[in-house]
Amino acid sequence: MAVKIEKTFQVNEPVEKVWVFLSDPRKVGTCVPGAQITEQVDERTYKGAIKVKVGPSVTDYKGEVQIVRLDEQAHEIEILGKGQDVKGKGSASMKMTGKLRAVDGGTEVVSVSELNVIGILAQMGSRVINEVSNIMFEQFTKNFRQQLQNAETGGSETAAAPKPISAVGVAFSALKAAVTGTREERRRNPVPKALKIPAQANANSDAAPRQSNSKHQ
């Protein structure tokens, strides 16, 4: 199942500073909930993992991140990521394009992601996956802004092991958002009265033929 996700957010930092951060997968990886870059294969290829907690157990999704295109003048980057559940129950791949644009007081970050999921992940459905991406994106932008502010401290790039993201909590929030969205959509677009058949009308229409038949007899 393929899902396309487009997101935009702003940070109160100049483009050049944001670009240095965005073009380094090791730094961006620290902003993804539950994710960690574990190894640098070469200048544009990295290995990583995402820990997902389901109940008392923790599952690892291991994969690879590769910088496909890097345009420093246009401040645009294209990344391809692939990952698989170590237990073989699902896999996912994502092609993401990020672009920076200077705005008043800071920088606008525009990202377009094409996500393909296989196996148990696909069973959630596109709507839930979209809601999950919204929740993950909110956490990502919060971490992105925080890490960007801390970049000037000159601290070590070695980050502590990330806490596993709670799949149950995220899925519940996503389902709740999807249900709320459905109710809101129904409220805004109610069924026209002309399409509703009153129960009394149904009863009268059923009774008429029976009366006609009794007179005929």
N, C-alpha and C positions, 0 to 999 in steps of 0.2 A: 504494500500500500504506500502510495506517494502522497506527501503533504508539503505544500509550499507555505512558508512562513515569512512575513515581512515585518520588520520591527525598526523603530526609530526612537532615539533618545538623545538628550543633550547633556554635556558636562561643562562645568565652568573652568575649562583649561584650554590653552592655545592648541591649535592643530598639531604643531610639531611635537609637542609633549605627548599628546594623545597618540600620535602615530608611532612614536618610539615604543609605547606600551602595547598598542594593538598589533604591531608587526612582530611581536615576540610571543609565540605560543606558550612558552613557559610561564609568562606573566598572566596571559589571558586564561590559561588553564586553572590558575588559582582562584578565578572568579566564578567558574562553573561549579555549582553545588555538587559535592561528592566526588569531584574529579581531581586528578593529579597526573602531571607529566612525570613519567618514571624514567625515561631514557631518551637521550638525543642521539639519533642514528647518524645524521649528517646535518648540513646547514639548513635543510628544509624539511627534514623528516624526524618525527618524534613518536615515541611510544607512550601510551598512557592507559589509565584505568578509571572507571567510575564505580563507586561502591553504592549499592542499592540495598536498603534494609526492608525486608518484608517480614513483619512480625519479629520473632527473636533471631532470625537468621539473616545473614548478610551475603549478598551475591555480587561477584565482581564481573564487570563488563570490561574486557581488555581489547585494545585496538591500536590503531595507528593514525596519526595526524600528519598531513603533508601540505606544505605551502605550494600550491599549483602556480600561482601568479602573484607577483609583488611589484606594484607600480608606485615608487616613492614620490614621483612628481604629481601624480593624480591622487595620492594617498588612498590607494585602493588595494585590497588584498583578497585573494581567493584561496579558500582552504577546503581540503577534502579529508573527511574523517570516516573511519570504519571501525566498528566494534562488534564483539560477539560475547554473549553470555558464556562463561567458562563451563556451564553445565549443558550448553547446547540447546537451550530452550528459546532462543531468539537472537536476532542480530539487527543492526541498524547501520545505515550509512548516511552521511550528510555532506552536501556541497554548500559552502557558505561564502558569500561575497560581502565584504565590509568596505564601506567608503566613508571618508571624512569630509566634512564641509564646514568652513569657517562661518560662524554666525555671530551676531552681536553678543559680546560677553562670554564667548566660548566656542565649543565645537559640537556639530551635529553628527551623530554616528548612525549610519543607515546600513542595515543588514538584511540580506535576502538569503533564506535557507531553503534548500530542497531536501526533504527528509524522506528516506525510504526505510520502512520497517518490515521485518519478516518474522513469522512465528508468533510466539505468545504476545509480543508487543503489539502486533497488528490486530489482535482480538479486542483491544480497547476501543477501536473505531476512530475515525478521523476527527470527530468532534471532541472526544475526550483527549486525544493526542494534542489537538490545538489548545485546549484548556490547560493541559499539563505544560505545554510550551510557554503559555502566558505566565504561569506561576514560576516556572524555571527562569524565564526572562526577567521577571521582577527581581528575583534573588540575584541574578547575574549582574544587572545594572547597578544594584545596590553595592555589590562587592566590587564592581568595576570602578565606581566612583571612589569608594573607600581606598582601594589599592592604588588608584591614581594619585590620591592625596598623600598617601604614605610613600610614594615613589621617591620623593625628595629627601627622605630621611637617611637614605644610603644604607639601609639595613640589608641583611643577607637575603639572597633570592631563594634560599632553601626554606620552603614552607613546611609547617607541621602537617602531619598526616590529616587529610580532610575527614570530616565526619560523614558517615554514610547518609545519603538522602533517603528519607522515609517514603517508600513507594506507596504505602497505605495512606499516609497523610496527604501526599500530593494527589493521589488518585481520588480520595474522598473529596478534597477541595475542588478538583476538576469536575467530578460528577455533580457536585453541588452547584457549581457555576453553570454547568450545562443545563441542569434542570431549571435553575433560576432564569437562564436566558430563554428557555423554551416557554416558560410561563409569561415572561415579559413580552415575548413575540406574540403570543396568543392574545395578551391584553391589548397590545397595540393594533393587532389585526384580527378582530373578532369575526366570527362567521356571520355573514349578512343575514338579516332577518328573513329576507326573501327565500333563502335556502333552507330555513328551518320549517319543518312541517309540524304544526300543532298536534298534540296528542288527540284532542277532541275531533279534529278534522279527520284523523285516521280512523277514529271510532265510527264517525258518521259515514265515511266512505265504505267501511266494512259492513255497516248495518243496512245500507240502501239495497244492495243486491239481495239480501236475505228477505227483505220485505217484498220485493218485486217477485221473487220466486214463490212466496206464500200466496200471493194474489193469483198467480198463474195457475197454481194447483186448484 
